[in-house]
């Protein structure tokens, strides 16, 4: 048994089992670190990376997609192989990828408004996560198809952004599809936490974190657009 897990299912937060509480707590901690990194990175040259990558939108999507996928693979291999160093490297790649991407989005807002923007985004994501989690836990059915549809949505989003690189209106379709992909993956990850009792706590924590972080950076873009129109 992994050192991340215990065989007992004792009580946790608000009726959650200790296992569920550990996954939620771990994913939340990783997300808090990510938000702090966004706020720090936004005053560094790292915040300008998006400007270069998304000068050709499909390049930006492929680079960040590769970083997220690569970070996840390394973290998973490190956990499976009981190699904490490799797992930490994977997590660092994920933290930096989401942190730099978020900082690039946030850089268009005045420094004084950034904490408020991050706070509003966090509240919206928390509510959205609670709604999705409540729905998953309220339904005694499998959500396996959500994972499959999420993958198709990601692929469709990449294709749409590739087309949108040359036909700009199609970019919005790509944004919607990738956003939908992360939302569906979040539901799938919550279902995994609910039903996969023998799965690795560490792997599920990372899975939930990636899904929430993906939703967060997309909601951040929506919040920025909403404030820009005011």
C-alpha positions in Angstrom: 0.0 0.0 0.0 1.3 3.5 -0.9 2.5 5.7 2.0 -0.1 8.2 0.8 -3.0 5.9 1.8 -4.6 4.3 4.8 -6.9 1.3 4.9 -9.5 3.0 7.1 -12.4 5.2 6.0 -12.9 7.4 9.0 -14.9 10.5 9.2 -13.6 13.7 7.6 -14.9 17.2 6.9 -18.6 17.7 6.6 -19.4 14.0 6.4 -16.7 13.2 3.9 -14.5 10.2 4.6 -10.9 10.9 5.7 -9.8 9.7 2.2 -12.0 12.2 0.4 -11.0 14.9 2.8 -7.3 14.3 2.1 -7.8 14.4 -1.7 -9.9 17.6 -1.5 -7.4 19.2 1.0 -4.4 18.2 -1.1 -5.9 19.5 -4.4 -7.0 22.7 -2.6 -3.5 23.3 -1.2 -2.0 22.8 -4.7 -4.5 25.3 -6.1 -3.7 27.9 -3.5 0.0 27.6 -4.3 -0.9 28.0 -8.0 -2.9 31.2 -7.3 0.0 32.6 -5.3 2.4 31.8 -8.1 0.1 33.6 -10.6 0.2 36.7 -8.4 4.0 36.6 -8.0 4.8 35.7 -11.6 2.7 38.6 -13.0 5.4 41.1 -12.0 8.2 39.1 -13.6 9.2 38.6 -17.3 7.4 35.2 -17.1 4.1 37.0 -17.5 5.1 38.0 -21.0 5.5 34.5 -22.2 1.9 34.2 -23.3 2.3 37.2 -25.6 4.9 35.3 -27.6 3.3 31.9 -27.5 -0.2 33.0 -28.4 1.0 35.3 -31.2 0.2 32.1 -33.0 -2.7 30.6 -30.9 -2.2 27.0 -31.7 1.5 27.2 -30.6 0.4 28.5 -27.2 -2.1 25.7 -26.8 0.3 23.0 -27.9 3.1 24.3 -25.6 0.9 24.5 -22.5 -0.9 21.3 -23.4 2.5 19.5 -23.7 3.6 21.0 -20.3 0.5 19.9 -18.5 0.5 16.4 -20.1 4.2 16.0 -19.4 3.9 17.2 -15.8 1.1 14.8 -15.2 2.9 11.8 -16.7 6.0 12.5 -14.7 4.0 12.9 -11.4 2.1 9.7 -12.1 5.3 7.7 -12.9 7.0 9.1 -9.8 4.1 8.0 -7.6 3.8 4.5 -9.3 7.5 4.0 -9.0 7.7 5.4 -5.4 10.1 8.0 -6.7 9.2 11.2 -4.8 11.8 13.3 -6.7 10.2 12.5 -10.1 6.7 13.2 -8.7 7.8 16.6 -7.3 9.4 17.5 -10.7 6.0 16.6 -12.4 4.1 18.8 -9.9 6.6 21.7 -10.4 6.0 21.5 -14.1 2.2 21.7 -13.6 2.5 24.5 -11.1 4.7 26.5 -13.4 2.6 25.9 -16.5 -0.7 26.9 -14.8 1.1 29.7 -12.9 2.7 31.3 -15.9 -0.5 31.0 -18.0 -2.6 32.6 -15.3 0.0 35.3 -14.8 -0.1 36.1 -18.5 -3.9 36.5 -18.3 -3.7 38.6 -15.1 -1.1 40.9 -16.5 -3.7 42.9 -18.4 -5.3 44.1 -15.2 -3.9 46.8 -12.9 -1.9 45.5 -10.0 -4.3 46.8 -7.4 -7.2 45.0 -9.0 -5.5 41.6 -9.3 -6.2 40.3 -5.8 -9.9 41.0 -6.3 -9.9 39.4 -9.8 -8.3 36.2 -8.4 -10.7 36.2 -5.5 -13.8 36.5 -7.7 -12.4 33.7 -10.0 -11.7 31.5 -6.9 -15.3 32.0 -5.7 -16.8 31.2 -9.2 -14.6 28.1 -9.5 -15.5 27.0 -5.9 -19.2 27.3 -6.7 -18.9 25.5 -10.0 -16.9 22.7 -8.4 -19.5 22.4 -5.6 -22.3 22.2 -8.1 -20.5 19.5 -10.2 -19.5 17.5 -7.1 -23.1 17.7 -5.7 -24.5 16.4 -9.0 -22.0 13.6 -9.2 -22.6 12.5 -5.5 -26.3 12.8 -5.9 -26.5 10.4 -8.9 -25.8 6.7 -8.3 -24.5 6.1 -11.8 -21.2 5.9 -13.6 -19.6 9.0 -15.1 -17.0 7.1 -17.1 -18.3 8.7 -20.3 -17.5 12.2 -19.0 -13.8 11.3 -19.2 -14.2 10.1 -22.8 -16.2 13.2 -23.8 -13.7 15.4 -22.1 -10.9 13.9 -24.3 -12.9 14.5 -27.4 -13.6 18.0 -26.3 -9.9 18.7 -25.8 -9.1 17.3 -29.3 -12.0 19.3 -30.8 -10.7 22.4 -29.1 -7.2 22.0 -30.4 -8.5 21.5 -33.9 -10.7 24.6 -33.6 -7.9 26.7 -32.3 -5.6 25.4 -35.2 -8.3 26.6 -37.6 -8.9 29.8 -35.6 -5.2 30.7 -35.9 -6.1 31.5 -39.5 -9.9 32.2 -39.1 -10.1 34.2 -35.9 -13.8 33.8 -35.0 -13.3 30.0 -34.7 -10.9 30.7 -31.7 -14.0 31.2 -29.5 -15.2 27.6 -30.4 -11.8 26.3 -29.3 -11.9 28.2 -26.0 -15.4 26.8 -25.3 -14.5 23.2 -26.2 -11.3 23.2 -24.0 -13.2 24.8 -21.1 -15.9 22.2 -21.5 -13.2 19.5 -21.5 -11.8 20.7 -18.1 -15.3 20.9 -16.6 -16.2 17.4 -17.8 -12.8 16.1 -16.6 -13.5 17.7 -13.2 -16.8 15.8 -13.0 -15.0 12.6 -14.0 -12.3 13.1 -11.4 -14.9 13.7 -8.7 -16.6 10.4 -9.7 -13.3 8.7 -9.4 -12.9 10.0 -5.9 -16.4 8.8 -5.1 -16.2 5.3 -6.5 -12.6 4.3 -6.9 -11.9 3.6 -3.2 -8.8 1.5 -4.0 -7.2 4.1 -6.2 -4.1 6.1 -5.2 -4.9 9.1 -3.1 -1.9 10.9 -4.5 -2.9 10.3 -8.1 -6.5 11.3 -7.5 -5.3 14.5 -5.7 -3.2 15.5 -8.7 -6.1 14.6 -11.1 -8.6 16.8 -9.2 -6.0 19.6 -9.0 -5.3 19.6 -12.8 -9.0 19.7 -13.6 -9.7 22.6 -11.1 -6.6 24.5 -12.3 -7.8 24.1 -15.9 -11.2 25.4 -15.0 -9.6 28.2 -13.0 -7.5 29.7 -15.8 -10.6 29.7 -18.2 -12.8 31.3 -15.6 -10.1 33.9 -15.0 -10.2 34.8 -18.7 -14.0 35.2 -18.5 -13.7 37.4 -15.3 -11.1 39.6 -17.1 -13.4 40.0 -20.1 -16.4 40.9 -17.9 -14.4 43.5 -16.0 -13.0 44.9 -19.2 -16.5 45.6 -20.5 -17.4 47.6 -17.4 
